[in-house]
Amino acid sequence: MMTVKQEAVFKNLIDYVVRHNLQVQLYSGCAEPGYDDIPVLAADWNGPSISGNSDYTHKNGKQELTNRGRERYRLYKLGGFIDDFFGSDVSKEWDDEWTSCGECGKAIRTNPDSYSWEPNFVQSDWGFVCADCASEDDLADYTNTTDRAIPSWMRGIADKAGFICALDDPYFSASCKRFQTGFHPGQNDTPQEALQELYDLCEGKEFFKKKYDYLFAITDRGQFDLSWTVLIREREE
């Protein structure tokens, strides 16, 4: 938590960013697992590049910063100040790896930071929604389509909405059948093949589609593969 002095300096810092029209995104908090829920400042914190033609210009045999170069230099110095003065009370991140939740406005990561990373958000026509703000309404964009799958943390929301395992695991009782798609031999399952199994169990495709909604749910992520399952819900008459 910031001290009173830090809060005053932080306000002046934001005023400085606005006054100089610097490309910095401010998020009031962070909704990413493993991160503290503190203010987040996201930008391109790299300084001007010697090899970048747009950062420097040559005049009278001298190398001078362009307007873009001066902005990049301000951001570079600002980033160093943020680290030194605020420490762990303000998070400094890269603007091409983060965005905001459309509901709470907090920062959410959009780029992986590990092989097992999973988006802590869902995406709809209205934008990104973090896990803390997601609801049953957000399942609509993942239902009855083979192009998308809900992340594993959304399984509880799907359960409350009435979705259950569509297929039992043949080797483990009381467990959903898992499909795998990936690099290794045998990891070539497809949503279409999984649905065909359901069609075969339910008197054909037309009968199944009239009776059930379905969605795909991710169960595990690896460096070279993805495990997932199928959930169904009986449609209301």
N, C-alpha and C positions, 0 to 999 in steps of 0.2 A: 504494500500500500504506500502511495506517495505521501511524503511529508507536506506540510503547508507550504514550505519554500518550493518544493518540487512542483506542486500544483500551480503556484504562481508562475514559475519559470515555464512550465508546460503550456500554460495559456499564452504567454509571450511567444513561445516557439511556434504555436499554431498561427498566431497573428503574423509572425514573420513569414511563414509558409504562404499564407494567403496574400500578404502584401507583395511578395515577390513572384506570385503565381507559380510556385514550385509544384512539380508533379508528385505530390505525396498524398496517399490515401490514409485517412484517419478512421480507425474503427474503435468504438468505445470499449470493446471487450473482445475476447477470443473464445470461440466455441469448438476449437479443435482438441481432441483427446491428447493428453500428455503436455498440454500447454496451460500456463496460468491464465486465468480470466482477467487480463489486464489490458490497458490501452495498447493498440497495435498501430504502428506507423509503417506503411509499405511504400517502397519507391525503388528506383534503380540507384543504388548507393555507390556504384562504381564512379570513379572520377573520370575526367576527360581522357580520351585515348589518343596517344601520339599518332597511331595508325589511322585514326578516324578523321576523314577529310572534313567532316562536319563540326569537329570540335576545335580545330585550329585553322588558322589562315596565315599566309606568309605575306608580310608587307615590308618592303625595304630591307629584305634579307633577314627579317626578324619573324619569329613565330609568335602569333598572338591568339588568344582564345576568342572563339566566335561567341555569339549570344548563347548558343546551345552549350558550348564548352564552359562558359561561365556558370550556367545553371547546373551543369553536372558537377562543377567544382564546389558550388554552394551545397549541393546535396551530399557530396563526399565529406565535406567538413561538418555538415549538420549531423551526418550519421556518426561520426566520431564523437561529437559532443553528446549525442543521445546515449551512446554506450558509456561514456565517462561519467556523466552527471546523473543519469537515471538508473543505470545498472539494470537490475532485474525487475524494476517497477514499470518499465515500458518495453514492449517487444518491438524490435526493429526487423522487418521482414522484406522480402523481394516482391515487388508489385505484380510480377508475372506469375507468381505462385499462389496468390491469395485473392479472394473476393469476399463479398459480404452476404450474409443471410438476408433474404428479402423480407423476413419477418422481424427478427430482433436487431439486425444491423451488425451483428458481431462478425469477426473475421473467421473465415473457413479456408482451409488449404485446398487447392485444386490440383496441385502437382504432387506425385508420390515422393516420399522421402525414405522409403524402404520397400523391399520386395513384397512385404505383407501389408503394405498400406492399403487402406480402404477408404473411399470417400465418406466423410462424415456428414454428407448432405444428399438430398435427392433433388432432381431437377425437373421442373414442370414448365408449362407455358408462361408462368409468372416469374420464373427465375429460380435461384437456388434457395433451398430451405434446409437449415441445419437439423441435426438429429434431435436437439432439444425442442425445436418448434414443429417437427414433422407430426402429421396426424393421419388418420385413416383416409382423409380426403386426398392425400398425396399418393395413395395407392392407385388412383384412377389412371394415371399416365403409365403405369407398369402392368396394368391388367389387360389380358387378352391380346398380348403382343409378343412376338418372338425376338424383338430387337433390344429389349431392355430387361434387366434383372434387379430386384431390390437388394441393397446391401444387407449383410448379415444382421446388423443391429436393428433393422426394420422388421425382423421376424416377429417380435412381440406385438408390433402394431398390426401385422397381418393376422396373427392369432386372434386378436381382439375383434378383427373385422370378419372373422368366421372362416378364414382359410386354414386348411389342414393338409397334411401330407397326401399327395396323390398316389404315390407308389411306395410300398414297403420294401425295405432292404431285404434281399433274399438270404443274407448271412447273419443279420443282427435283428433280433426281435425288437419291436417298438422303436424302430429307427427308420427315417426316411431314406429311400433309395437315392444315392448320390451319383451324379453324372460328372464326367471330367472332360475338360477341353484344354489341350495344351500341346507341348512340344514332344513329349515322350510317346513311344509306341502304345497304342490302345487308348490314348487320350484324345479321341476324335468324336465324342458325343455331340449331337446337335439338338437344339430345341425342337426341330421338326421331328426327329426320331423319337424324342421323349413323348411328344404329343401323340405320335402314332401308336405308342404303347397304350396310351389312354383311350384312343379311339377303338383299338382292338378289344379293350376290356368293357367298353360302353356301347356296344352295338353300332359302332360306326361314328364317323366324324360329325354328321348332322345331329345325331342324338346327343352326343357329348356337348356340342356347342349350344344346343337349346337348353341343356340342363345345368351346365357348369360355367363359371368363370375360372380362369387360371392365371397364374403368374409364376415367374421363375425367381428363385431366391439363391443368392450366393452363400455358400457355407464356408469356404476356405479359399485363400489366395496364396500362391507360391511364386517363385521366381519365374517358372516356365509353365505354370498351369493354373487352372481355375476349377474349383468344385462347386456344383450347384444342384439344386433340387427343384421339384415342381410342386406347387401348392394349388389346391382347387377349393372352390366354394360353390355350394348349390345355389342356383339363382332363385330369387323369390318368384312365386307364381304371378 
